[in-house]
Amino acid sequence: MSKKNVNQKLLFYIKYRMTDKIITDKIITEVTLECLMNKENYEKYRLKTREKRGTINKKDKKFYRKRIYDVTKKLLNPELYPNDKMNVTTDMQYKFETYISSCIEYFKMVDTSDILQEDYKDFLEIDVKNEIKIDENTTLENADQLMMRSIKIQEPNSLEKFVKRKIMKPLRKEIPPQQKDINLKDPILKNKGIRKKKNIMNTYDKSSDEKK
């Protein structure tokens, strides 16, 4: 290896370690502020920093778009690029893994919801209108009779005064709710929601056509 290549690698390593140290210092600062600051002031600080971080320049996004795609592919499938290993900071690696984890959790939530909704797709929706029918011929006396229930008290027999009767209702057998088995590893869910590109034929489509 030439002296020039060694110097370039050494320079890259120094820059990488310095950037990594700056990011580590930021994490330490965040933890310190969270533990020592007042809750209200810390929430205000978080909102301000979140607003600053959340705004992404559209021109920068367009300018770095191809490089973002390239880095994402290499971080997602590093085994496909053995000769082009990505040297990213620990903060970037952590955020990428957090993003992937969030995507997986979101896909699982959507698939679970869709599978459960399949059981209710044949149910008819009943349009219930909460309308109260008012009879114009109803008088105040009739309204009072409807509101007030008349109770007639009958004197019990002498024997019934000492005997207490209890009517036992038959116990209804309760059916416990059953948990539905949801297969989130179904091959159908692998490419769910992905549009096929035109003029590009997948290997799966080729094999299915050959079987036909």
PyMOL commands that set and color helices and strands:
alter all, ss='L'
color gray80, all
select helices_A, chain A and resi 3-36+39-54+58-63+65-76+78-80+90-118+140-147+158-162+187-191+203-211
alter helices_A, ss='H'
color red, helices_A
deselect
rebuild
show_as cartoon
